[in-house]
Amino acid sequence: MIIIPMIIGEIRRHLRDYNPIRVSRSLRDMAYKALQAKERLTNLLSREPTIDEVAKELEADRGEVIMALDAIQDPVSLFEPVYHDGTDALFVMDQVSDDKNTDNSWVESIALSEALKKLSDREKHIIDLRFFKGRTQMEVAEEIGISQAQVSRLEKSALKNMRKYI
């Protein structure tokens, strides 16, 4: 009969070591304790307990319980359908927002490009070196062959002109 616990232990170890997402043992233990507490509280209260109630039962931080429960969730494909009305399906990907590629960023990018077109070649070069290549005014001055004060004035003038078009 000793073989059965050994087999169960080996299966658990395999599942733990070859899981697609690595979760620390302490976080996993917290999640399982939270699930057990949730089950106890469900039986006791005859309803599903809140996260705060589970955290209080475990004498743990609410955020820690949330993070632990989230950590043991199975990963979901972005192409997993969440709703289907017979014609079009709604996928997880359709519900994920993209803060980086918003309409505003596209508009700002276009406005910036248009404003840059209005500058002289020298002003474009200074703006490119300063803001797109990350050079200091002194480095720009050395590269172009003018003083740092002139670079400062030209940069200020170029930015003022660009503001008119943005």
C-alpha positions as CSV (number, residue, x, y, z in Angstrom):
1,M,0.0,0.0,0.0
2,I,3.0,2.3,0.2
3,I,3.3,2.4,-3.5
4,I,0.0,4.4,-4.0
5,P,1.2,7.5,-2.1
6,M,4.5,7.3,-4.0
7,I,2.7,7.2,-7.3
8,I,0.5,10.1,-6.3
9,G,3.6,12.0,-5.1
10,E,5.4,11.4,-8.4
11,I,2.3,12.5,-10.4
12,R,2.1,15.7,-8.4
13,R,5.8,16.4,-8.8
14,H,5.5,15.9,-12.5
15,L,2.6,18.2,-12.8
16,R,4.4,20.8,-10.6
17,D,7.7,20.6,-12.6
18,Y,6.2,20.5,-16.1
19,N,3.4,23.0,-15.7
20,P,3.4,25.6,-18.5
21,I,3.5,28.5,-16.0
22,R,5.8,28.4,-13.0
23,V,4.2,29.4,-9.8
24,S,6.1,29.4,-6.5
25,R,5.2,26.7,-4.0
26,S,4.2,29.3,-1.3
27,L,1.8,31.0,-3.7
28,R,0.4,27.6,-4.7
29,D,0.0,26.6,-1.1
30,M,-1.8,29.8,-0.3
31,A,-4.1,29.3,-3.3
32,Y,-5.0,25.7,-2.1
33,K,-5.6,27.0,1.5
34,A,-7.8,29.7,0.0
35,L,-9.8,27.1,-2.0
36,Q,-10.3,25.0,1.1
37,A,-11.3,28.0,3.2
38,K,-13.7,29.0,0.4
39,E,-15.3,25.6,0.5
40,R,-15.6,25.6,4.3
41,L,-17.2,29.1,4.2
42,T,-19.6,28.1,1.4
43,N,-20.8,25.2,3.5
44,L,-21.0,27.4,6.6
45,L,-22.7,30.5,5.0
46,S,-24.7,28.6,2.4
47,R,-23.4,31.1,-0.2
48,E,-20.1,31.8,-1.9
49,P,-17.9,33.8,0.4
50,T,-16.2,37.1,-0.6
51,I,-12.5,37.4,-1.0
52,D,-12.4,39.5,2.1
53,E,-14.1,36.7,4.1
54,V,-11.7,34.1,2.7
55,A,-8.7,36.4,3.6
56,K,-10.1,36.9,7.1
57,E,-10.5,33.1,7.5
58,L,-6.9,32.6,6.5
59,E,-5.7,35.6,8.4
60,A,-4.0,36.7,5.2
61,D,-3.9,39.9,3.1
62,R,-6.7,40.3,0.6
63,G,-4.2,41.1,-2.2
64,E,-2.2,38.0,-1.4
65,V,-5.3,35.8,-1.6
66,I,-6.3,37.3,-5.0
67,M,-2.8,36.9,-6.4
68,A,-2.6,33.3,-5.2
69,L,-6.0,32.4,-6.7
70,D,-5.1,34.1,-10.0
71,A,-1.7,32.2,-10.1
72,I,-3.3,28.8,-10.2
73,Q,-5.8,29.6,-13.0
74,D,-5.1,27.7,-16.2
75,P,-3.9,29.9,-19.1
76,V,-6.6,30.8,-21.7
77,S,-5.9,31.2,-25.4
78,L,-6.7,34.7,-26.8
79,F,-8.6,32.8,-29.5
80,E,-10.9,31.1,-27.0
81,P,-14.5,31.9,-27.8
82,V,-16.4,33.5,-24.9
83,Y,-19.7,34.0,-26.6
84,H,-21.2,32.7,-29.8
85,D,-24.7,33.9,-31.1
86,G,-24.8,31.6,-34.1
87,T,-23.1,33.9,-36.6
88,D,-20.2,35.8,-35.0
89,A,-18.1,34.6,-32.1
90,L,-16.6,36.9,-29.5
91,F,-13.1,35.9,-28.5
92,V,-11.0,36.7,-25.4
93,M,-8.8,38.8,-27.7
94,D,-11.8,41.0,-28.4
95,Q,-12.1,41.9,-24.8
96,V,-8.4,42.8,-24.2
97,S,-7.6,46.5,-24.5
98,D,-4.5,47.9,-26.1
99,D,-3.3,51.0,-24.3
100,K,-0.3,51.4,-26.6
101,N,-1.9,51.5,-30.0
102,T,-5.0,53.7,-29.4
103,D,-6.6,56.0,-31.9
104,N,-5.1,58.9,-30.0
105,S,-1.6,57.7,-30.4
106,W,-2.1,57.2,-34.2
107,V,-3.5,60.8,-34.5
108,E,-0.6,62.2,-32.4
109,S,1.9,60.3,-34.6
110,I,0.4,61.7,-37.8
111,A,0.2,65.2,-36.3
112,L,3.9,65.0,-35.3
113,S,4.9,63.8,-38.7
114,E,3.0,66.6,-40.4
115,A,4.5,69.2,-38.0
116,L,8.0,67.9,-38.7
117,K,7.4,68.4,-42.4
118,K,6.9,72.1,-41.8
119,L,10.4,72.6,-40.4
120,S,13.6,73.5,-42.3
121,D,16.1,70.8,-42.9
122,R,18.4,72.1,-40.2
123,E,15.6,72.2,-37.6
124,K,14.5,68.7,-38.6
125,H,18.1,67.5,-38.1
126,I,18.4,69.1,-34.7
127,I,15.0,67.7,-33.5
128,D,15.9,64.3,-34.9
129,L,19.2,64.3,-33.0
130,R,17.8,65.7,-29.8
131,F,14.5,63.8,-29.4
132,F,14.8,60.7,-31.6
133,K,18.5,59.9,-31.1
134,G,18.7,61.2,-27.6
135,R,21.7,63.5,-28.0
136,T,22.5,66.4,-25.7
137,Q,22.7,70.0,-27.0
138,M,26.5,69.9,-26.7
139,E,26.7,66.7,-28.8
140,V,24.4,68.2,-31.5
141,A,26.5,71.4,-31.5
142,E,29.7,69.5,-32.0
143,E,28.1,67.4,-34.8
144,I,26.6,70.4,-36.7
145,G,29.5,72.8,-36.0
146,I,27.6,75.5,-34.1
147,S,27.5,76.6,-30.5
148,Q,25.3,75.0,-27.8
149,A,23.5,78.3,-27.4
150,Q,22.6,78.3,-31.1
151,V,21.3,74.7,-30.9
152,S,19.2,75.7,-27.9
153,R,17.7,78.7,-29.9
154,L,17.1,76.6,-33.0
155,E,15.5,73.8,-31.0
156,K,13.2,76.2,-29.1
157,S,12.2,77.9,-32.4
158,A,11.5,74.5,-34.0
159,L,9.4,73.3,-31.1
160,K,7.5,76.6,-31.2
161,N,6.8,76.1,-34.9
162,M,5.7,72.5,-34.4
163,R,3.2,73.5,-31.7
164,K,1.3,75.5,-34.3
165,Y,0.6,72.4,-36.3
166,I,-0.1,69.9,-33.5
